[in-house]
Amino acid sequence: MNFSLFVAVIAAFGGLLFGYNTSVISGVLLFISNDFQLTTFQQELIVSTILVGAVIGAFAGGFLADAFGRKKSMFFSLALFLVGTFTLGDAVGFDTLLAGRFITGLAIGIVSVAAPLYIAEMSPHKKRGALVSLYQLAITIGILIAYIVSYAYSESAEWREMFFFGLIPLGIQCIGLFFIPETPSWLLSRNRKAEADIVLHKMHRGSPHQSLTSESQKEDVPTKKGWKELFSPSVRMAFLIGIGMSVIQQITGINTVIYYAPRIFQLAGYQSAQTAIFATLLVGIVNVAITVGALWLIDRLGRRPLLIGGLIGMAASLLLLGFSFFSSSEHRGLMAVIALMFYVSFFAVSLGPVTWLIISEVFPLGIRGRAIGVAVFANWVCNYIVSLTFLSLLETFGPAETFWLYGAICLFGLWFVIARVPETKGKTFEQIQNFWKK
């Protein structure tokens, strides 16, 4: 267990890079919009171009993970993070910012496939929920660090240093990757049984030596690797649920908060950049704290109860947030902060960690990498659409109506979970695959 926790933490640093690089723009945007005289549409492009890269990176990441392994895919993502960070930190105009955000997006797309997949395949099935959820926890920590860094530099407006700060977690993960192995599932899919056996014995110290490799092969049976296998009767429903959960996680509007929280708080009455960023920082702290709680709950309560309760809470919070924009009270800004905190809290205990967990455990070996790649591809496409349209929706319909729209989508997600998503708590990969076959 200690070994599985160690490798999960190293892989989860990819989530920290994901969270930091996507959300640091929320603080940076307040300053570059003035420095470069950016229009509303240009601001939307800078925020959302990282998602275009992530869409492409996620699609390619599935192939990379299946062809070259989960570990090498994470190494490749770090190289792209490095190039993207220096491009952004040295940006001289709108075009350079777009290029840097796109390259960083490629890295995020690849790591968002490889990291949770790696953790799932390196985890004992009874602890898989908590260990895979470390990835979501790392995303929230990355977001919180971005908010802290943004607040620290908000008075000096040194936005280039905000980008360069991301080199610290990048360096930590780069060093850590040299100390972790490839997953036994991928090694077995390449018929490298001796190497897989070494890794399995590190994961399960004290287990009988002869049984581990054969037991792992039994529990994680490879399937054919062709694209048509994704639509076979035994995989089709898993594929639908993986894509459905990925889409719902985004279209409920979570990244409007992550990318635009300071702007939302300015609309709610907090006019100064520093005050708006500080309010955003409070939301980031709540996000991390509740995600820590989710790690404890996810293997105890199960996936479905957390999803159902979380979606109900998200819908109610968005309803309250919408009403705060109609309030004439001098405390309407505080009402908006509280509503957003509840919204983020319910997301952090449900759609946040559970979505990454479900898409990492429902697919069979052999096509797992590319299936997750397609699901994450759908996730990033929806993320892109939501982030690209948010400011325009605010201008067209108003903030209250925009957040009520996201609340209605939460109710659709609630129906989907109740009707389609099975409970996978405590199940081996074999048991999950047998469920689909039935």
C-alpha positions in Angstrom: 0.0 0.0 0.0 2.8 2.4 0.8 4.4 1.8 -2.6 1.1 2.3 -4.3 0.6 5.6 -2.4 4.1 6.8 -3.3 3.7 6.2 -7.1 0.2 7.7 -7.0 1.5 10.9 -5.4 4.2 11.2 -8.1 1.7 10.7 -10.9 -0.8 13.0 -9.2 1.7 15.9 -9.7 0.4 15.9 -13.2 -2.9 16.9 -11.8 -1.3 19.7 -9.9 0.3 21.0 -13.1 -3.1 20.6 -14.8 -4.8 22.7 -12.1 -2.2 25.3 -11.8 -1.7 26.0 -15.5 -5.5 26.1 -16.3 -6.4 28.4 -13.4 -3.5 30.8 -13.1 -5.0 32.6 -16.1 -7.8 33.8 -13.8 -5.4 36.2 -12.0 -3.2 36.9 -15.0 -6.1 38.0 -17.1 -6.9 41.0 -14.9 -3.4 42.4 -15.8 -2.7 41.3 -19.4 -6.0 42.6 -20.6 -4.7 46.1 -19.8 -1.1 45.6 -20.8 -2.1 44.3 -24.3 -5.4 46.1 -24.6 -7.3 42.9 -25.2 -11.0 42.8 -26.3 -13.5 40.5 -24.6 -13.2 38.0 -27.5 -9.4 38.0 -27.2 -9.6 37.3 -23.5 -12.0 34.4 -24.1 -9.5 33.0 -26.7 -6.6 33.3 -24.3 -8.6 31.4 -21.6 -9.9 28.8 -24.0 -7.0 28.1 -26.3 -5.4 26.0 -23.7 -8.4 23.8 -24.0 -8.0 23.4 -27.8 -4.5 22.1 -27.0 -6.0 19.8 -24.3 -8.6 18.4 -26.7 -5.8 17.4 -29.2 -3.5 16.2 -26.4 -6.2 14.0 -24.8 -7.0 12.4 -28.2 -3.3 11.7 -28.8 -2.7 10.8 -25.1 -4.8 7.6 -25.5 -2.6 6.4 -28.3 0.6 7.4 -26.5 -0.5 5.6 -23.3 -1.3 2.4 -25.1 1.6 2.4 -27.5 4.5 3.7 -25.3 3.2 3.3 -21.8 1.7 5.4 -19.1 5.0 6.6 -17.6 6.6 7.7 -20.9 3.5 9.6 -21.7 3.8 11.6 -18.5 7.5 12.3 -19.3 6.4 13.7 -22.7 3.8 15.9 -21.1 6.5 17.5 -18.9 8.5 18.4 -21.9 5.5 20.2 -23.4 4.8 21.9 -20.0 8.3 23.3 -20.0 8.1 24.7 -23.5 4.7 26.2 -22.8 5.7 27.8 -19.5 8.7 29.7 -21.1 6.6 30.8 -24.1 4.0 32.3 -21.7 6.5 33.8 -19.3 8.3 35.6 -22.2 5.2 36.6 -24.1 5.4 39.9 -26.0 1.8 40.0 -27.3 -1.5 38.3 -28.0 -0.1 35.8 -30.5 2.7 34.6 -28.2 0.2 34.1 -25.4 -2.0 32.0 -27.6 0.9 29.8 -28.7 2.0 29.3 -25.1 -1.5 28.4 -23.9 -1.9 26.0 -26.8 1.4 24.1 -26.0 0.5 24.0 -22.3 -2.9 22.6 -23.3 -1.3 19.7 -25.3 0.6 18.8 -22.1 -2.6 19.0 -20.0 -4.5 16.8 -22.4 -1.9 14.1 -22.4 -1.4 14.0 -18.6 -5.1 14.0 -18.0 -5.2 10.7 -19.7 -2.0 9.2 -18.5 -1.9 10.1 -14.8 -5.3 8.8 -13.6 -4.9 5.7 -15.8 -1.4 5.1 -14.3 -2.8 5.5 -10.7 -5.8 3.2 -11.4 -3.5 0.4 -12.7 -1.1 0.8 -9.8 -3.8 0.6 -7.1 -5.2 -2.3 -5.1 -8.9 -2.5 -6.1 -10.2 -1.8 -2.5 -8.2 1.5 -2.4 -8.5 2.5 -6.0 -11.1 5.1 -5.3 -9.0 7.0 -2.8 -5.8 6.7 -4.8 -7.2 7.8 -8.1 -8.9 10.7 -6.3 -5.5 11.9 -5.3 -5.3 13.1 -8.9 -8.4 15.3 -8.4 -7.0 16.5 -5.1 -3.8 17.5 -6.9 -5.8 19.4 -9.4 -7.5 21.4 -6.6 -4.2 22.0 -4.9 -2.8 23.3 -8.2 -5.8 25.6 -8.5 -5.4 26.9 -4.9 -1.6 27.5 -5.5 -2.5 29.4 -8.6 -4.9 31.6 -6.6 -2.3 32.1 -3.8 0.3 33.1 -6.4 -2.1 35.4 -8.2 -3.0 37.1 -4.9 0.7 37.4 -3.9 1.4 39.2 -7.2 -1.9 41.1 -7.4 -0.5 44.3 -6.0 2.7 44.3 -8.1 0.9 42.9 -11.2 3.9 40.8 -12.1 2.0 38.3 -14.2 5.1 36.7 -15.9 6.2 35.4 -12.5 2.8 33.8 -12.1 3.5 31.6 -15.1 7.1 30.8 -14.1 6.0 29.5 -10.7 4.7 26.4 -12.4 8.2 25.2 -13.0 8.5 24.2 -9.4 6.0 21.3 -9.5 7.2 20.4 -13.0 10.7 19.8 -11.6 9.4 17.8 -8.7 7.4 15.4 -10.9 10.3 15.1 -13.4 12.6 13.9 -10.6 9.9 11.6 -9.2 9.2 9.8 -12.5 12.7 8.3 -12.5 11.7 6.4 -9.3 8.5 4.8 -10.4 7.9 1.9 -12.7 5.6 1.3 -15.6 2.2 -0.3 -14.7 2.0 -4.1 -14.6 -1.2 -4.0 -16.7 0.6 -2.3 -19.6 3.7 -4.6 -19.2 1.4 -7.6 -19.3 -0.3 -6.3 -22.4 3.1 -6.3 -24.0 3.8 -9.8 -22.7 6.6 -8.5 -20.4 5.7 -10.8 -17.5 9.0 -10.7 -15.6 8.9 -6.9 -15.3 5.3 -7.0 -14.4 6.0 -9.5 -11.7 8.6 -7.3 -10.1 6.1 -4.4 -10.0 3.3 -6.5 -8.6 5.4 -7.7 -5.7 6.2 -4.1 -4.8 2.5 -3.4 -4.9 1.5 -6.5 -2.8 4.3 -7.2 -0.4 3.7 -10.4 1.5 1.5 -12.1 -1.2 2.4 -15.5 -2.5 5.1 -15.1 -5.2 3.7 -17.4 -7.8 0.1 -16.2 -7.9 0.5 -12.4 -8.5 1.1 -12.3 -12.2 -1.5 -14.9 -13.1 -4.0 -13.3 -10.8 -3.4 -9.9 -12.3 -3.9 -11.3 -15.8 -7.2 -12.9 -14.7 -8.4 -9.6 -13.1 -7.4 -7.3 -16.0 -8.0 -9.3 -19.2 -6.8 -7.6 -22.4 -9.2 -7.2 -25.2 -8.7 -6.6 -28.9 -7.2 -3.2 -29.6 -9.2 -2.1 -32.7 -11.4 0.9 -32.7 -14.5 -1.2 -33.4 -14.0 -2.9 -30.0 -15.2 0.4 -28.3 -18.6 -0.3 -29.8 -18.8 -4.0 -29.1 -21.7 -5.1 -26.8 -19.5 -5.7 -23.8 -17.9 -2.2 -24.0 -20.5 0.0 -25.6 -22.3 0.9 -22.4 -19.0 1.6 -20.5 -18.0 3.8 -23.4 -21.3 5.7 -23.2 -21.0 6.2 -19.4 -17.3 7.3 -19.7 -18.2 9.9 -22.3 -21.4 10.9 -20.5 -19.7 11.5 -17.2 -16.8 13.4 -18.8 -19.3 15.7 -20.6 -21.5 16.3 -17.5 -18.5 17.2 -15.4 -17.8 20.2 -17.7 -21.2 21.4 -18.8 -22.4 21.9 -15.3 -20.1 25.0 -15.4 -17.3 24.3 -12.9 -14.6 25.9 -15.0 -16.5 29.1 -15.3 -15.6 29.4 -11.6 -12.0 28.2 -12.0 -11.2 30.5 -14.9 -13.4 33.5 -14.2 -13.9 33.6 -10.4 -12.4 37.1 -9.9 -14.6 38.4 -12.8 -17.7 36.8 -11.2 -16.9 38.4 -7.8 -16.4 41.8 -9.5 -19.9 41.5 -11.1 -21.2 40.6 -7.6 -19.8 43.9 -6.1 -16.2 43.3 -5.2 -14.7 45.8 -7.6 -10.9 45.8 -6.8 -8.8 43.1 -8.4 -7.1 42.3 -5.1 -10.4 41.8 -3.2 -11.8 39.7 -6.0 -8.7 37.5 -6.1 -8.8 37.1 -2.3 -12.5 36.0 -2.5 -11.4 33.5 -5.2 -8.6 32.3 -2.9 -11.2 31.4 -0.2 -13.1 29.3 -2.8 -9.9 27.5 -3.7 -9.3 26.6 0.0 -12.8 25.2 0.3 -12.2 23.2 -2.9 -9.1 21.5 -1.5 -10.6 20.9 2.0 -13.7 19.2 0.6 -11.7 17.1 -1.9 -9.6 15.7 1.0 -12.9 14.6 2.6 -13.9 13.0 -0.6 -10.8 10.7 -0.5 -12.2 9.3 2.8 -15.7 8.9 1.5 -15.3 7.6 -2.0 -14.4 4.0 -1.0 -16.8 4.0 1.9 -20.1 5.5 0.6 -19.4 4.6 -3.1 -19.5 6.5 -6.3 -23.3 6.8 -6.9 -24.3 8.3 -3.6 -21.6 11.0 -3.9 -22.7 11.8 -7.4 -26.4 12.0 -6.6 -25.9 14.1 -3.5 -23.3 16.3 -5.2 -25.4 17.1 -8.2 -28.5 18.1 -6.1 -26.3 20.4 -4.0 -24.7 21.9 -7.1 -28.1 22.7 -8.6 -29.3 24.3 -5.4 -26.1 26.4 -5.0 -26.4 27.7 -8.6 -30.0 28.7 -7.9 -28.8 30.7 -4.9 -26.0 32.3 -6.9 -28.4 33.4 -9.5 -30.6 35.1 -6.9 -27.6 36.9 -5.5 -27.3 39.0 -8.6 -30.9 40.3 -8.2 -30.3 41.3 -4.6 -30.0 44.9 -3.7 -28.5 44.1 -0.4 -25.0 45.5 0.5 -24.2 41.8 1.3 -24.9 40.4 -2.1 -21.2 40.0 -2.8 -21.0 37.8 0.4 -24.0 35.8 -0.8 -22.3 35.1 -4.1 -19.1 34.0 -2.3 -21.1 31.6 -0.1 -23.1 30.2 -3.0 -19.9 29.6 -5.0 -18.3 27.9 -2.0 -21.2 25.5 -1.7 -21.2 24.9 -5.4 -17.5 24.1 -5.4 -17.9 22.0 -2.3 -20.6 19.8 -3.8 -18.5 19.5 -7.0 -15.4 18.6 -5.0 -17.1 15.7 -3.3 -18.8 14.3 -6.4 -18.2 15.1 -10.1 -14.7 16.3 -9.4 -13.0 13.1 -8.2 -15.6 10.5 -9.1 -15.6 11.3 -12.9 -11.8 10.7 -13.2 -12.3 7.5 -11.1 -15.1 6.1 -13.2 -13.4 6.7 -16.6 -10.2 5.1 -15.3 -11.9 1.9 -14.1 -14.8 1.0 -16.4 -12.7 0.1 -19.6 -10.9 -3.2 -20.3 -7.2 -3.5 -20.8 -5.9 -3.2 -24.4 -8.3 -0.4 -25.3 -8.2 1.4 -21.9 -5.8 4.1 -23.0 -7.6 5.1 -26.1 -11.1 4.7 -24.6 -10.0 7.1 -21.7 -8.5 9.3 -24.4 -11.8 9.6 -26.2 -13.7 10.3 -22.9 -11.1 12.9 -21.9 -11.3 14.4 -25.4 -15.0 14.9 -24.9 -14.3 16.4 -21.5 -12.0 19.0 -23.0 -14.2 19.8 -25.9 -17.0 20.7 -23.5 -14.6 22.5 -21.3 -13.6 24.6 -24.3 -17.2 25.4 -25.3 -18.1 26.4 -21.8 -15.1 28.6 -21.3 -15.3 30.2 -24.7 -19.0 31.1 -24.3 -19.2 32.1 -20.7 -18.5 35.9 -21.0 -20.7 36.1 -24.1 -23.6 34.4 -22.1 -23.1 36.9 -19.3 -23.4 39.8 -21.8 -26.4 38.3 -23.6 -28.5 36.8 -20.8 -27.1 38.2 -17.6 -25.3 36.4 -14.7 -28.3 35.1 -13.0 -29.8 33.4 -16.1 -26.4 32.0 -17.0 -25.9 30.3 -13.7 -29.5 29.0 -13.7 -28.8 27.4 -17.0 -25.9 25.5 -15.5 -28.2 24.5 -12.6 -30.7 23.0 -15.0 -27.8 21.0 -16.6 -27.0 19.7 -13.1 -30.5 18.2 -13.0 -29.9 16.5 -16.3 -26.7 15.1 -14.9 -28.6 13.8 -11.9 -31.0 11.9 -14.2 -28.1 10.4 -16.1 -26.4 9.1 -13.0 -29.5 7.6 -11.5 -30.5 5.9 -14.8 -27.1 4.8 -16.2 -24.1 4.8 -13.8 -23.5 1.6 -11.9 -21.7 1.3 -8.5 -18.0 0.2 -8.9 -16.9 0.5 -5.3 -14.6 -2.3 -4.3 -14.8 -4.2 -7.6 -11.8 -5.6 -9.5 -11.3 -4.8 -13.1 -12.6 -8.4 -13.9 -15.8 -7.9 -12.0 -16.5 -4.6 -13.7 -15.8 -6.1 -17.2 -18.1 -9.1 -16.3 -20.9 -6.6 -15.3 -20.8 -5.1 -18.8 -20.9 -8.5 -20.5 -24.1 -9.3 -18.6 
